[in-house]
Amino acid sequence: MSRTVIRPRVQIALLVAIFAVWALLGATYFTPGDALAQRDWFGIALGCLLVTSGLVGIWRALRLGLAIDQDGVCVRRFDSRDQITPWAAIQSIDCVQVDVRAGMPLYAPVLRLGDRADPMPLPALGSYSRRDVERRVEHLRALKTGAGRP
């Protein structure tokens, strides 16, 4: 089984745009040259912090999604460490409503694990369209079956 990566494209594009603006905001501290020429250490530190955090945010946003291979599912989230779940621990994959945003239901694939009572939602693959999420769930089920661990 080859490695498959599924990414939330709209969320990635929005986060990259936001953090690019954040990094450019930090770069504006250096463009007039006043902070460096006057040795304004607070301005220099703030500019470096904004540029660095913007670049890290872009890097984290570009890594979002699921990485699936024959070992299992690796969930890459924006605000936490990667979570690797082996295929043997996954009992089933379902489509469930995980949230309501702006009055509309948000559906996402959910991994039901044997060792945990609560399911593990994959909100990065969520959508307002239940049909789209059901297609993603079927794709994940096919990958699970293809890994040789039904």
Secondary structure, DSSP 8 states (H G I E B T S, - for coil): ---EEE--HHHHHHHHHHHHHHHHHHHTTTSSSHHHHTT-HHHHHHHHHHHHHHHHHHHHHHT-EEEEETTEEEEE-SSS--EEEEGGGEEEEEEEEEEEETTEEEEEEEEEESS-SS-EE-GGG-BS-HHHHHHHHHHHHHHHHHTT--
